Amino acid sequence: MRINNKIFSLVTVSAVLCAMSGCSQRISALNDTIELAFIGDKDVILTPEQISANPYASIYAKIGDTAQAFVVLAFAEPPATLSSTATSTAISSTQSPSTTPKALELKWLSADNGMIVTVNGRLVKTHNLLAGNLAGVTSVQIDPLLQGLHLESTPKTWHRLLDWQPGYHYGYQADSQFQFVATETIIINQTPTQVLHYSELVTIKGLNIQYQNEFWLKPDNGQVVKSRQKIAPNLPYIDITLLKPFAS
């Protein structure tokens, strides 16, 4: 398998998984699954049959102008931060569990061991990306993506603190304003999919920087199925497309 050094740094899959949770049969199974991802100079595109046959949840991820990678779900875990835990509690007490995406940290692992961590499509952390990494996102407020951005009652503003590397970028306040763009039909896994397109204008006052994230949501439950997000204010965008969702 050819590895693309432009996208992720090189470490072994087994080493990272052992460090995260101990070695097990899951490591062997994940290694076998990750062999599907031939990462090189061209976009990875799998057939719907390949994606369906793969036992793990999966996404496409594309960083900046590099090739699209196939990325599988390594772990789904409760958020480690207090604010994330409070978020999960607040959601479960106000919305139906059948229509609200669970506030789990989904840890997606690429063939050459880059990792991105999302919570209902929101990028909250990355590891081993050569361009730099998002070290953390903290907030005392609930992310509107978790509340259900498609609902009229959901606030369309959000404030949080961002940490990223390289450099010592810690505690920068990010202020977001969300706006509905349009109802659209996009192609996911060769299937036309109706979605709600929202934009997120992010302002980092401390750096005098503004940028725009994009999210495409399922109309029935607000699950993010596609997004384009800045890894951090001075780092590239990452495009994420949900191929096979996690089923708890």
C-alpha positions, 0 to 999 in steps of 0.5 A: 500500500502506498502511503501519502506523506502529504496527508498524515505522518507515518506511524504504525496503526497497531502502535496507536491503537495499543497506546489508546486502549490496549492491544486486542483482536480489534487491532487485527480487524482494523488493520485488515479493514484499513487495507481498503484505503489505497492512499496516494496521489488520487482520491480514494473512491470505494464502491457502495458494496465495499463500504457496506461490506466493511464492518466499521463506520467510515468517512471520506476525509480530504485535507486542503488540496491533498487526495481524498482518504478513506477513514474508518471508525476506531473508537466511539467514546463519551466526551472526556471534558466536563462541558461535553458531558454537560452537553450530553445531559442537556440534550438528553433532557430536552430532546427525544433520544430517537431523533437526537444524535448522541454526543459521542466522540468518534475517533476516525483512523486513516490508513497511515494513522492520522486521526480526526475526532468528531462529535456529530460532525463537529471536528473537536481534535486531530492527531498526527496531521502534518499540517498541524493539529486541533488540540481541543475545543471547550465551551460552557455552551452547547454546540448548536450542531448537537442541539439540532441546528435544523430546529427553529428553537436552536440558538444560531450563535456559539462561543468556544475556546480553541487550542491548536499546534504547532506553536502555543495557540491556546484559549483563543475565543471563537465566535460563531454565527450560523445561517441556513443556506438552502435545501440541497441534493448532494451525492453521497456514496453514489446516492442522491441525498437531500440535506439542509445546508448551513454556513458557520461564520467563525470570528477569532477576534484575538487574531483578527481572522474570520473564516466560514465552515459549511455543514450539510445536515439530514432534515429529520434529525440534524445529523451532519453527513458532510462538512467543510471545516477549518482544522484551526484558524491558520490551518487548512480546511478538512472536508468530511463525508459520512459514508457509513454512520456509527450505530451504537 
